[in-house]
Amino acid sequence: MKCPFCGKKTVEGYVQGARKIFFTEDIHNFFLAPDFDDLLLSKNNWTKPNCKAYHCPDCKKVIVDYSENEA
Ligand SMILES: [Zn+2]
């Protein structure tokens, strides 16, 4: 995948975490699970939460593909 910001080839990999990975418009201060209106990004949430992602080291951006999430 080409970086949409600079056009160079991105590095394909994963964003991985210890808990469900989600996008939220407001930072959670205490409860680190997604709310009903948050967007779950990760799959394999019981064993190794991860989502496919593309990294551009030049732009320092990561693009997440959450089409395989387990929402
Ligand atoms: Zn870039």
N, CA, C, O and the ligand as a Tripos MOL2 file, in Angstrom:
@<TRIPOS>MOLECULE
protein
  285   283    72     0     0
PROTEIN
NO_CHARGES

@<TRIPOS>ATOM
      1 N           0.8420   -1.1800    0.0000 N.3       1 MET1
      2 CA          0.0000    0.0000    0.0000 C.3       1 MET1
      3 C           0.8900    1.2470    0.0000 C.2       1 MET1
      4 O           1.8980    1.3040    0.7040 O.2       1 MET1
      5 N           0.5030    2.2350   -0.7940 N.am      2 LYS2
      6 CA          1.2440    3.4880   -0.8220 C.3       2 LYS2
      7 C           0.7020    4.4380    0.2390 C.2       2 LYS2
      8 O          -0.5010    4.4880    0.4950 O.2       2 LYS2
      9 N           1.5960    5.1760    0.8380 N.am      3 CYS3
     10 CA          1.2030    6.1550    1.8530 C.3       3 CYS3
     11 C           0.3740    7.2520    1.1750 C.2       3 CYS3
     12 O           0.8140    7.8220    0.1770 O.2       3 CYS3
     13 N          -0.8150    7.5540    1.7020 N.am      4 PRO4
     14 CA         -1.6420    8.5980    1.0920 C.3       4 PRO4
     15 C          -1.1040   10.0070    1.3250 C.2       4 PRO4
     16 O          -1.5910   10.9670    0.7280 O.2       4 PRO4
     17 N          -0.1070   10.1290    2.1860 N.am      5 PHE5
     18 CA          0.4450   11.4580    2.4810 C.3       5 PHE5
     19 C           1.6500   11.7860    1.6060 C.2       5 PHE5
     20 O           1.7640   12.9000    1.0940 O.2       5 PHE5
     21 N           2.5710   10.7940    1.4300 N.am      6 CYS6
     22 CA          3.7940   11.0690    0.6590 C.3       6 CYS6
     23 C           3.9100   10.2050   -0.5900 C.2       6 CYS6
     24 O           4.7320   10.4940   -1.4600 O.2       6 CYS6
     25 N           3.1100    9.1570   -0.6970 N.am      7 GLY7
     26 CA          3.1230    8.3110   -1.8870 C.3       7 GLY7
     27 C           4.1520    7.2000   -1.8830 C.2       7 GLY7
     28 O           4.1970    6.4050   -2.8220 O.2       7 GLY7
     29 N           4.9910    7.1220   -0.8370 N.am      8 LYS8
     30 CA          5.9860    6.0540   -0.7690 C.3       8 LYS8
     31 C           5.3480    4.7590   -0.2910 C.2       8 LYS8
     32 O           4.2530    4.7630    0.2710 O.2       8 LYS8
     33 N           6.0510    3.6440   -0.5220 N.am      9 LYS9
     34 CA          5.5390    2.3300   -0.1190 C.3       9 LYS9
     35 C           5.5410    2.2240    1.4060 C.2       9 LYS9
     36 O           6.5170    2.5980    2.0570 O.2       9 LYS9
     37 N           4.4610    1.7190    1.9660 N.am     10 THR10
     38 CA          4.3720    1.5380    3.4100 C.3      10 THR10
     39 C           4.8660    0.1530    3.8050 C.2      10 THR10
     40 O           5.0110   -0.7250    2.9540 O.2      10 THR10
     41 N           5.1210   -0.0390    5.0730 N.am     11 VAL11
     42 CA          5.5110   -1.3310    5.6280 C.3      11 VAL11
     43 C           4.2470   -1.9770    6.1910 C.2      11 VAL11
     44 O           3.5580   -1.3840    7.0220 O.2      11 VAL11
     45 N           3.9420   -3.2030    5.7340 N.am     12 GLU12
     46 CA          2.7390   -3.9040    6.1850 C.3      12 GLU12
     47 C           3.0260   -4.6320    7.4830 C.2      12 GLU12
     48 O           4.0500   -5.3040    7.6070 O.2      12 GLU12
     49 N           2.1330   -4.5040    8.4480 N.am     13 GLY13
     50 CA          2.3080   -5.1950    9.7220 C.3      13 GLY13
     51 C           1.0350   -5.1520   10.5370 C.2      13 GLY13
     52 O          -0.0660   -5.1960    9.9900 O.2      13 GLY13
     53 N           1.1880   -5.0680   11.8430 N.am     14 TYR14
     54 CA          0.0450   -5.1130   12.7440 C.3      14 TYR14
     55 C           0.2190   -4.0980   13.8660 C.2      14 TYR14
     56 O           1.3360   -3.7840   14.2760 O.2      14 TYR14
     57 N          -0.9080   -3.5940   14.3510 N.am     15 VAL15
     58 CA         -0.9340   -2.9020   15.6350 C.3      15 VAL15
     59 C          -1.4220   -3.9440   16.6250 C.2      15 VAL15
     60 O          -2.4710   -4.5550   16.4190 O.2      15 VAL15
     61 N          -0.6660   -4.1540   17.7040 N.am     16 GLN16
     62 CA         -1.0360   -5.1760   18.6700 C.3      16 GLN16
     63 C          -1.0460   -4.5860   20.0660 C.2      16 GLN16
     64 O          -0.2450   -3.7080   20.3840 O.2      16 GLN16
     65 N          -1.9510   -5.0680   20.8950 N.am     17 GLY17
     66 CA         -2.0430   -4.5920   22.2620 C.3      17 GLY17
     67 C          -2.4670   -5.7000   23.1970 C.2      17 GLY17
     68 O          -2.7840   -6.8050   22.7550 O.2      17 GLY17
     69 N          -2.4750   -5.4120   24.4890 N.am     18 ALA18
     70 CA         -2.8440   -6.4010   25.4960 C.3      18 ALA18
     71 C          -4.3600   -6.4980   25.6680 C.2      18 ALA18
     72 O          -4.8740   -7.4940   26.1780 O.2      18 ALA18
     73 N          -5.0720   -5.4470   25.2360 N.am     19 ARG19
     74 CA         -6.5390   -5.4300   25.3430 C.3      19 ARG19
     75 C          -7.1110   -5.0090   24.0060 C.2      19 ARG19
     76 O          -6.3810   -4.6880   23.0690 O.2      19 ARG19
     77 N          -8.4520   -5.0170   23.9360 N.am     20 LYS20
     78 CA         -9.1020   -4.5840   22.7040 C.3      20 LYS20
     79 C          -8.5520   -3.2340   22.2620 C.2      20 LYS20
     80 O          -8.3360   -2.3360   23.0760 O.2      20 LYS20
     81 N          -8.3320   -3.1110   20.9730 N.am     21 ILE21
     82 CA         -7.8330   -1.8550   20.4130 C.3      21 ILE21
     83 C          -9.0270   -1.1380   19.7850 C.2      21 ILE21
     84 O          -9.7480   -1.7180   18.9730 O.2      21 ILE21
     85 N          -9.2310    0.1080   20.1590 N.am     22 PHE22
     86 CA        -10.3980    0.8150   19.6340 C.3      22 PHE22
     87 C         -10.0880    2.2770   19.3840 C.2      22 PHE22
     88 O          -9.1650    2.8550   19.9590 O.2      22 PHE22
     89 N         -10.9020    2.8590   18.4970 N.am     23 PHE23
     90 CA        -10.8270    4.2900   18.2250 C.3      23 PHE23
     91 C         -11.9300    4.9560   19.0280 C.2      23 PHE23
     92 O         -13.0740    4.5000   19.0320 O.2      23 PHE23
     93 N         -11.5780    6.0320   19.7040 N.am     24 THR24
     94 CA        -12.5640    6.7660   20.4790 C.3      24 THR24
     95 C         -12.3730    8.2650   20.2660 C.2      24 THR24
     96 O         -11.2570    8.7350   20.0470 O.2      24 THR24
     97 N         -13.4510    8.9890   20.3320 N.am     25 GLU25
     98 CA        -13.3590   10.4490   20.1760 C.3      25 GLU25
     99 C         -13.0090   11.1150   21.4940 C.2      25 GLU25
    100 O         -12.5520   12.2580   21.5150 O.2      25 GLU25
    101 N         -13.2210   10.4050   22.5930 N.am     26 ASP26
    102 CA        -12.8930   10.9470   23.9060 C.3      26 ASP26
    103 C         -12.0730    9.9280   24.6770 C.2      26 ASP26
    104 O         -12.4880    8.7770   24.8120 O.2      26 ASP26
    105 N         -10.9200   10.3300   25.1830 N.am     27 ILE27
    106 CA        -10.0440    9.4390   25.9270 C.3      27 ILE27
    107 C         -10.7570    8.8870   27.1610 C.2      27 ILE27
    108 O         -11.4080    9.6300   27.8950 O.2      27 ILE27
    109 N         -10.6270    7.5660   27.3830 N.am     28 HIS28
    110 CA        -11.1760    6.9510   28.5870 C.3      28 HIS28
    111 C         -10.1400    7.1060   29.7110 C.2      28 HIS28
    112 O          -8.9650    6.7890   29.5230 O.2      28 HIS28
    113 N         -10.5610    7.5720   30.8300 N.am     29 ASN29
    114 CA         -9.6250    7.7700   31.9410 C.3      29 ASN29
    115 C          -9.4830    6.5450   32.8370 C.2      29 ASN29
    116 O          -8.4040    6.2920   33.3720 O.2      29 ASN29
    117 N         -10.5480    5.7930   33.0040 N.am     30 PHE30
    118 CA        -10.5050    4.6760   33.9500 C.3      30 PHE30
    119 C         -10.8490    3.3410   33.3020 C.2      30 PHE30
    120 O         -10.1060    2.3700   33.4510 O.2      30 PHE30
    121 N         -11.9530    3.2820   32.5930 N.am     31 PHE31
    122 CA        -12.4410    2.0280   32.0380 C.3      31 PHE31
    123 C         -11.8490    1.8600   30.6410 C.2      31 PHE31
    124 O         -12.2390    2.5560   29.7030 O.2      31 PHE31
    125 N         -10.8920    0.9180   30.5120 N.am     32 LEU32
    126 CA        -10.1350    0.8060   29.2690 C.3      32 LEU32
    127 C         -10.7380   -0.1860   28.2770 C.2      32 LEU32
    128 O         -10.0130   -0.9260   27.6120 O.2      32 LEU32
    129 N         -12.0710   -0.1950   28.1810 N.am     33 ALA33
    130 CA        -12.7600   -1.0010   27.1920 C.3      33 ALA33
    131 C         -13.5860   -0.0610   26.3220 C.2      33 ALA33
    132 O         -13.9440    1.0320   26.7610 O.2      33 ALA33
    133 N         -13.8910   -0.4720   25.0970 N.am     34 PRO34
    134 CA        -14.6420    0.4200   24.2140 C.3      34 PRO34
    135 C         -16.0820    0.6290   24.6800 C.2      34 PRO34
    136 O         -16.7270   -0.3060   25.1550 O.2      34 PRO34
    137 N         -16.5780    1.8470   24.5440 N.am     35 ASP35
    138 CA        -17.9900    2.1410   24.7730 C.3      35 ASP35
    139 C         -18.7720    1.7310   23.5340 C.2      35 ASP35
    140 O         -18.1900    1.3620   22.5140 O.2      35 ASP35
    141 N         -20.1090    1.7990   23.6310 N.am     36 PHE36
    142 CA        -20.9480    1.3790   22.5080 C.3      36 PHE36
    143 C         -20.7170    2.2350   21.2640 C.2      36 PHE36
    144 O         -20.8990    1.7560   20.1440 O.2      36 PHE36
    145 N         -20.3230    3.4820   21.4460 N.am     37 ASP37
    146 CA        -20.1280    4.3560   20.2920 C.3      37 ASP37
    147 C         -18.6630    4.4480   19.8510 C.2      37 ASP37
    148 O         -18.3370    5.2210   18.9500 O.2      37 ASP37
    149 N         -17.7810    3.6650   20.4790 N.am     38 ASP38
    150 CA        -16.3890    3.6010   20.0390 C.3      38 ASP38
    151 C         -16.2700    2.5970   18.8880 C.2      38 ASP38
    152 O         -17.1680    1.7850   18.6660 O.2      38 ASP38
    153 N         -15.1900    2.6600   18.1870 N.am     39 LEU39
    154 CA        -14.9870    1.7880   17.0310 C.3      39 LEU39
    155 C         -13.9330    0.7350   17.3650 C.2      39 LEU39
    156 O         -12.7610    1.0600   17.5560 O.2      39 LEU39
    157 N         -14.3540   -0.5180   17.4330 N.am     40 LEU40
    158 CA        -13.4200   -1.6060   17.7130 C.3      40 LEU40
    159 C         -12.5770   -1.8790   16.4750 C.2      40 LEU40
    160 O         -13.1170   -2.0560   15.3830 O.2      40 LEU40
    161 N         -11.2660   -1.9130   16.6370 N.am     41 LEU41
    162 CA        -10.3570   -2.1100   15.5100 C.3      41 LEU41
    163 C          -9.7640   -3.5070   15.4700 C.2      41 LEU41
    164 O          -9.3640   -3.9750   14.4040 O.2      41 LEU41
    165 N          -9.6980   -4.1800   16.6080 N.am     42 SER42
    166 CA         -8.9150   -5.4140   16.6970 C.3      42 SER42
    167 C          -9.7340   -6.6830   16.5250 C.2      42 SER42
    168 O         -10.9480   -6.7130   16.7300 O.2      42 SER42
    169 N          -9.0120   -7.7320   16.1380 N.am     43 LYS43
    170 CA         -9.5460   -9.0940   16.0950 C.3      43 LYS43
    171 C          -8.7180   -9.9160   17.0810 C.2      43 LYS43
    172 O          -7.7640   -9.4040   17.6660 O.2      43 LYS43
    173 N          -9.0730  -11.1730   17.2650 N.am     44 ASN44
    174 CA         -8.3890  -12.0620   18.2190 C.3      44 ASN44
    175 C          -8.3120  -11.4270   19.6160 C.2      44 ASN44
    176 O          -7.2710  -11.4720   20.2710 O.2      44 ASN44
    177 N          -9.4110  -10.8450   20.0510 N.am     45 ASN45
    178 CA         -9.4090  -10.0440   21.2770 C.3      45 ASN45
    179 C          -9.2160  -10.8460   22.5630 C.2      45 ASN45
    180 O          -8.8670  -10.2640   23.5900 O.2      45 ASN45
    181 N          -9.4330  -12.1660   22.5390 N.am     46 TRP46
    182 CA         -9.2500  -12.9730   23.7470 C.3      46 TRP46
    183 C          -7.8270  -13.5050   23.8780 C.2      46 TRP46
    184 O          -7.4190  -13.9280   24.9600 O.2      46 TRP46
    185 N          -7.0780  -13.4860   22.7910 N.am     47 THR47
    186 CA         -5.7410  -14.0790   22.8320 C.3      47 THR47
    187 C          -4.6260  -13.0930   22.5010 C.2      47 THR47
    188 O          -3.6670  -12.9650   23.2630 O.2      47 THR47
    189 N          -4.7400  -12.4020   21.3830 N.am     48 LYS48
    190 CA         -3.6680  -11.4960   20.9370 C.3      48 LYS48
    191 C          -4.2770  -10.3540   20.1260 C.2      48 LYS48
    192 O          -4.1500  -10.3330   18.9020 O.2      48 LYS48
    193 N          -4.9370   -9.4050   20.7920 N.am     49 PRO49
    194 CA         -5.6230   -8.3270   20.0710 C.3      49 PRO49
    195 C          -4.6980   -7.6470   19.0560 C.2      49 PRO49
    196 O          -3.6110   -7.1760   19.3940 O.2      49 PRO49
    197 N          -5.1570   -7.6100   17.8210 N.am     50 ASN50
    198 CA         -4.3510   -6.9870   16.7670 C.3      50 ASN50
    199 C          -5.2210   -6.5600   15.6070 C.2      50 ASN50
    200 O          -6.3470   -7.0320   15.4490 O.2      50 ASN50
    201 N          -4.6930   -5.6700   14.8030 N.am     51 CYS51
    202 CA         -5.3380   -5.3010   13.5480 C.3      51 CYS51
    203 C          -4.2540   -5.0220   12.5130 C.2      51 CYS51
    204 O          -3.1590   -4.5590   12.8320 O.2      51 CYS51
    205 N          -4.5940   -5.3160   11.2850 N.am     52 LYS52
    206 CA         -3.6370   -5.0960   10.1940 C.3      52 LYS52
    207 C          -3.3840   -3.6000   10.0490 C.2      52 LYS52
    208 O          -4.2970   -2.7910   10.2110 O.2      52 LYS52
    209 N          -2.1480   -3.2390    9.7430 N.am     53 ALA53
    210 CA         -1.8160   -1.8240    9.6460 C.3      53 ALA53
    211 C          -0.6570   -1.6100    8.6770 C.2      53 ALA53
    212 O           0.0920   -2.5310    8.3500 O.2      53 ALA53
    213 N          -0.5440   -0.3890    8.2430 N.am     54 TYR54
    214 CA          0.4980   -0.0030    7.2870 C.3      54 TYR54
    215 C           1.2280    1.2000    7.8590 C.2      54 TYR54
    216 O           0.6060    2.1890    8.2460 O.2      54 TYR54
    217 N           2.5570    1.1100    7.9090 N.am     55 HIS55
    218 CA          3.3590    2.1320    8.5640 C.3      55 HIS55
    219 C           4.1950    2.9020    7.5420 C.2      55 HIS55
    220 O           4.8670    2.3080    6.6990 O.2      55 HIS55
    221 N           4.1430    4.2140    7.6290 N.am     56 CYS56
    222 CA          5.0440    5.0560    6.8400 C.3      56 CYS56
    223 C           6.0330    5.6940    7.8080 C.2      56 CYS56
    224 O           5.6700    6.6080    8.5490 O.2      56 CYS56
    225 N           7.2800    5.2240    7.8090 N.am     57 PRO57
    226 CA          8.2720    5.7810    8.7370 C.3      57 PRO57
    227 C           8.6270    7.2250    8.4110 C.2      57 PRO57
    228 O           9.0080    7.9790    9.3070 O.2      57 PRO57
    229 N           8.5100    7.6240    7.1540 N.am     58 ASP58
    230 CA          8.8330    9.0090    6.7900 C.3      58 ASP58
    231 C           7.8080    9.9810    7.3630 C.2      58 ASP58
    232 O           8.1740   11.0280    7.8950 O.2      58 ASP58
    233 N           6.5240    9.6370    7.2550 N.am     59 CYS59
    234 CA          5.4530   10.5120    7.7550 C.3      59 CYS59
    235 C           5.1280   10.2310    9.2130 C.2      59 CYS59
    236 O           4.4000   10.9950    9.8470 O.2      59 CYS59
    237 N           5.6760    9.1180    9.7560 N.am     60 LYS60
    238 CA          5.3600    8.6980   11.1190 C.3      60 LYS60
    239 C           3.8480    8.5370   11.3010 C.2      60 LYS60
    240 O           3.2530    9.0450   12.2510 O.2      60 LYS60
    241 N           3.2580    7.8150   10.3570 N.am     61 LYS61
    242 CA          1.8270    7.5340   10.4270 C.3      61 LYS61
    243 C           1.5800    6.0420   10.2580 C.2      61 LYS61
    244 O           2.3160    5.3510    9.5540 O.2      61 LYS61
    245 N           0.5350    5.5600   10.9140 N.am     62 VAL62
    246 CA          0.0970    4.1740   10.8020 C.3      62 VAL62
    247 C          -1.3550    4.1870   10.3570 C.2      62 VAL62
    248 O          -2.1990    4.8440   10.9670 O.2      62 VAL62
    249 N          -1.6360    3.4560    9.2900 N.am     63 ILE63
    250 CA         -2.9950    3.3550    8.7750 C.3      63 ILE63
    251 C          -3.5300    1.9810    9.1580 C.2      63 ILE63
    252 O          -2.9170    0.9610    8.8420 O.2      63 ILE63
    253 N          -4.6630    1.9540    9.8320 N.am     64 VAL64
    254 CA         -5.2260    0.7070   10.3560 C.3      64 VAL64
    255 C          -6.3320    0.2010    9.4410 C.2      64 VAL64
    256 O          -7.1910    0.9610    8.9940 O.2      64 VAL64
    257 N          -6.2910   -1.0930    9.1750 N.am     65 ASP65
    258 CA         -7.3510   -1.7680    8.4180 C.3      65 ASP65
    259 C          -8.1460   -2.6010    9.4260 C.2      65 ASP65
    260 O          -7.6610   -3.6200    9.9200 O.2      65 ASP65
    261 N          -9.3700   -2.1580    9.7270 N.am     66 TYR66
    262 CA        -10.1650   -2.8730   10.7370 C.3      66 TYR66
    263 C         -11.2860   -3.6860   10.1040 C.2      66 TYR66
    264 O         -12.2850   -3.9820   10.7580 O.2      66 TYR66
    265 N         -11.1260   -4.0480    8.8340 N.am     67 SER67
    266 CA        -12.1800   -4.7930    8.1430 C.3      67 SER67
    267 C         -12.3560   -6.2070    8.6950 C.2      67 SER67
    268 O         -13.3730   -6.8500    8.4360 O.2      67 SER67
    269 N         -11.3650   -6.6960    9.4590 N.am     68 GLU68
    270 CA        -11.4650   -8.0470   10.0260 C.3      68 GLU68
    271 C         -11.7490   -8.0030   11.5250 C.2      68 GLU68
    272 O         -11.5470   -9.0050   12.2100 O.2      68 GLU68
    273 N         -12.2060   -6.8840   12.0470 N.am     69 ASN69
    274 CA        -12.4250   -6.7830   13.4900 C.3      69 ASN69
    275 C         -13.5550   -7.7250   13.9320 C.2      69 ASN69
    276 O         -14.2340   -8.3320   13.1050 O.2      69 ASN69
    277 N         -13.7330   -7.8290   15.2220 N.am     70 GLU70
    278 CA        -14.7390   -8.7630   15.7540 C.3      70 GLU70
    279 C         -15.8360   -8.0120   16.4810 C.2      70 GLU70
    280 O         -16.2370   -8.3940   17.5810 O.2      70 GLU70
    281 N         -16.3180   -6.9500   15.8720 N.am     71 ALA71
    282 CA        -17.3900   -6.1420   16.4820 C.3      71 ALA71
    283 C         -18.6960   -6.9080   16.4750 C.2      71 ALA71
    284 O         -19.7130   -6.3980   16.9440 O.2      71 ALA71
    285 ZN          4.2870    8.8180    4.0740 Zn       72 ZN72
@<TRIPOS>BOND
     1     1     2 1
     2     2     3 1
     3     3     4 2
     4     3     5 am
     5     5     6 1
     6     6     7 1
     7     7     8 2
     8     7     9 am
     9     9    10 1
    10    10    11 1
    11    11    12 2
    12    11    13 am
    13    13    14 1
    14    14    15 1
    15    15    16 2
    16    15    17 am
    17    17    18 1
    18    18    19 1
    19    19    20 2
    20    19    21 am
    21    21    22 1
    22    22    23 1
    23    23    24 2
    24    23    25 am
    25    25    26 1
    26    26    27 1
    27    27    28 2
    28    27    29 am
    29    29    30 1
    30    30    31 1
    31    31    32 2
    32    31    33 am
    33    33    34 1
    34    34    35 1
    35    35    36 2
    36    35    37 am
    37    37    38 1
    38    38    39 1
    39    39    40 2
    40    39    41 am
    41    41    42 1
    42    42    43 1
    43    43    44 2
    44    43    45 am
    45    45    46 1
    46    46    47 1
    47    47    48 2
    48    47    49 am
    49    49    50 1
    50    50    51 1
    51    51    52 2
    52    51    53 am
    53    53    54 1
    54    54    55 1
    55    55    56 2
    56    55    57 am
    57    57    58 1
    58    58    59 1
    59    59    60 2
    60    59    61 am
    61    61    62 1
    62    62    63 1
    63    63    64 2
    64    63    65 am
    65    65    66 1
    66    66    67 1
    67    67    68 2
    68    67    69 am
    69    69    70 1
    70    70    71 1
    71    71    72 2
    72    71    73 am
    73    73    74 1
    74    74    75 1
    75    75    76 2
    76    75    77 am
    77    77    78 1
    78    78    79 1
    79    79    80 2
    80    79    81 am
    81    81    82 1
    82    82    83 1
    83    83    84 2
    84    83    85 am
    85    85    86 1
    86    86    87 1
    87    87    88 2
    88    87    89 am
    89    89    90 1
    90    90    91 1
    91    91    92 2
    92    91    93 am
    93    93    94 1
    94    94    95 1
    95    95    96 2
    96    95    97 am
    97    97    98 1
    98    98    99 1
    99    99   100 2
   100    99   101 am
   101   101   102 1
   102   102   103 1
   103   103   104 2
   104   103   105 am
   105   105   106 1
   106   106   107 1
   107   107   108 2
   108   107   109 am
   109   109   110 1
   110   110   111 1
   111   111   112 2
   112   111   113 am
   113   113   114 1
   114   114   115 1
   115   115   116 2
   116   115   117 am
   117   117   118 1
   118   118   119 1
   119   119   120 2
   120   119   121 am
   121   121   122 1
   122   122   123 1
   123   123   124 2
   124   123   125 am
   125   125   126 1
   126   126   127 1
   127   127   128 2
   128   127   129 am
   129   129   130 1
   130   130   131 1
   131   131   132 2
   132   131   133 am
   133   133   134 1
   134   134   135 1
   135   135   136 2
   136   135   137 am
   137   137   138 1
   138   138   139 1
   139   139   140 2
   140   139   141 am
   141   141   142 1
   142   142   143 1
   143   143   144 2
   144   143   145 am
   145   145   146 1
   146   146   147 1
   147   147   148 2
   148   147   149 am
   149   149   150 1
   150   150   151 1
   151   151   152 2
   152   151   153 am
   153   153   154 1
   154   154   155 1
   155   155   156 2
   156   155   157 am
   157   157   158 1
   158   158   159 1
   159   159   160 2
   160   159   161 am
   161   161   162 1
   162   162   163 1
   163   163   164 2
   164   163   165 am
   165   165   166 1
   166   166   167 1
   167   167   168 2
   168   167   169 am
   169   169   170 1
   170   170   171 1
   171   171   172 2
   172   171   173 am
   173   173   174 1
   174   174   175 1
   175   175   176 2
   176   175   177 am
   177   177   178 1
   178   178   179 1
   179   179   180 2
   180   179   181 am
   181   181   182 1
   182   182   183 1
   183   183   184 2
   184   183   185 am
   185   185   186 1
   186   186   187 1
   187   187   188 2
   188   187   189 am
   189   189   190 1
   190   190   191 1
   191   191   192 2
   192   191   193 am
   193   193   194 1
   194   194   195 1
   195   195   196 2
   196   195   197 am
   197   197   198 1
   198   198   199 1
   199   199   200 2
   200   199   201 am
   201   201   202 1
   202   202   203 1
   203   203   204 2
   204   203   205 am
   205   205   206 1
   206   206   207 1
   207   207   208 2
   208   207   209 am
   209   209   210 1
   210   210   211 1
   211   211   212 2
   212   211   213 am
   213   213   214 1
   214   214   215 1
   215   215   216 2
   216   215   217 am
   217   217   218 1
   218   218   219 1
   219   219   220 2
   220   219   221 am
   221   221   222 1
   222   222   223 1
   223   223   224 2
   224   223   225 am
   225   225   226 1
   226   226   227 1
   227   227   228 2
   228   227   229 am
   229   229   230 1
   230   230   231 1
   231   231   232 2
   232   231   233 am
   233   233   234 1
   234   234   235 1
   235   235   236 2
   236   235   237 am
   237   237   238 1
   238   238   239 1
   239   239   240 2
   240   239   241 am
   241   241   242 1
   242   242   243 1
   243   243   244 2
   244   243   245 am
   245   245   246 1
   246   246   247 1
   247   247   248 2
   248   247   249 am
   249   249   250 1
   250   250   251 1
   251   251   252 2
   252   251   253 am
   253   253   254 1
   254   254   255 1
   255   255   256 2
   256   255   257 am
   257   257   258 1
   258   258   259 1
   259   259   260 2
   260   259   261 am
   261   261   262 1
   262   262   263 1
   263   263   264 2
   264   263   265 am
   265   265   266 1
   266   266   267 1
   267   267   268 2
   268   267   269 am
   269   269   270 1
   270   270   271 1
   271   271   272 2
   272   271   273 am
   273   273   274 1
   274   274   275 1
   275   275   276 2
   276   275   277 am
   277   277   278 1
   278   278   279 1
   279   279   280 2
   280   279   281 am
   281   281   282 1
   282   282   283 1
   283   283   284 2
@<TRIPOS>SUBSTRUCTURE
     1 MET1         2 RESIDUE 1 A MET
     2 LYS2         6 RESIDUE 1 A LYS
     3 CYS3        10 RESIDUE 1 A CYS
     4 PRO4        14 RESIDUE 1 A PRO
     5 PHE5        18 RESIDUE 1 A PHE
     6 CYS6        22 RESIDUE 1 A CYS
     7 GLY7        26 RESIDUE 1 A GLY
     8 LYS8        30 RESIDUE 1 A LYS
     9 LYS9        34 RESIDUE 1 A LYS
    10 THR10       38 RESIDUE 1 A THR
    11 VAL11       42 RESIDUE 1 A VAL
    12 GLU12       46 RESIDUE 1 A GLU
    13 GLY13       50 RESIDUE 1 A GLY
    14 TYR14       54 RESIDUE 1 A TYR
    15 VAL15       58 RESIDUE 1 A VAL
    16 GLN16       62 RESIDUE 1 A GLN
    17 GLY17       66 RESIDUE 1 A GLY
    18 ALA18       70 RESIDUE 1 A ALA
    19 ARG19       74 RESIDUE 1 A ARG
    20 LYS20       78 RESIDUE 1 A LYS
    21 ILE21       82 RESIDUE 1 A ILE
    22 PHE22       86 RESIDUE 1 A PHE
    23 PHE23       90 RESIDUE 1 A PHE
    24 THR24       94 RESIDUE 1 A THR
    25 GLU25       98 RESIDUE 1 A GLU
    26 ASP26      102 RESIDUE 1 A ASP
    27 ILE27      106 RESIDUE 1 A ILE
    28 HIS28      110 RESIDUE 1 A HIS
    29 ASN29      114 RESIDUE 1 A ASN
    30 PHE30      118 RESIDUE 1 A PHE
    31 PHE31      122 RESIDUE 1 A PHE
    32 LEU32      126 RESIDUE 1 A LEU
    33 ALA33      130 RESIDUE 1 A ALA
    34 PRO34      134 RESIDUE 1 A PRO
    35 ASP35      138 RESIDUE 1 A ASP
    36 PHE36      142 RESIDUE 1 A PHE
    37 ASP37      146 RESIDUE 1 A ASP
    38 ASP38      150 RESIDUE 1 A ASP
    39 LEU39      154 RESIDUE 1 A LEU
    40 LEU40      158 RESIDUE 1 A LEU
    41 LEU41      162 RESIDUE 1 A LEU
    42 SER42      166 RESIDUE 1 A SER
    43 LYS43      170 RESIDUE 1 A LYS
    44 ASN44      174 RESIDUE 1 A ASN
    45 ASN45      178 RESIDUE 1 A ASN
    46 TRP46      182 RESIDUE 1 A TRP
    47 THR47      186 RESIDUE 1 A THR
    48 LYS48      190 RESIDUE 1 A LYS
    49 PRO49      194 RESIDUE 1 A PRO
    50 ASN50      198 RESIDUE 1 A ASN
    51 CYS51      202 RESIDUE 1 A CYS
    52 LYS52      206 RESIDUE 1 A LYS
    53 ALA53      210 RESIDUE 1 A ALA
    54 TYR54      214 RESIDUE 1 A TYR
    55 HIS55      218 RESIDUE 1 A HIS
    56 CYS56      222 RESIDUE 1 A CYS
    57 PRO57      226 RESIDUE 1 A PRO
    58 ASP58      230 RESIDUE 1 A ASP
    59 CYS59      234 RESIDUE 1 A CYS
    60 LYS60      238 RESIDUE 1 A LYS
    61 LYS61      242 RESIDUE 1 A LYS
    62 VAL62      246 RESIDUE 1 A VAL
    63 ILE63      250 RESIDUE 1 A ILE
    64 VAL64      254 RESIDUE 1 A VAL
    65 ASP65      258 RESIDUE 1 A ASP
    66 TYR66      262 RESIDUE 1 A TYR
    67 SER67      266 RESIDUE 1 A SER
    68 GLU68      270 RESIDUE 1 A GLU
    69 ASN69      274 RESIDUE 1 A ASN
    70 GLU70      278 RESIDUE 1 A GLU
    71 ALA71      282 RESIDUE 1 A ALA
    72 ZN72       285 GROUP 0 **** ****
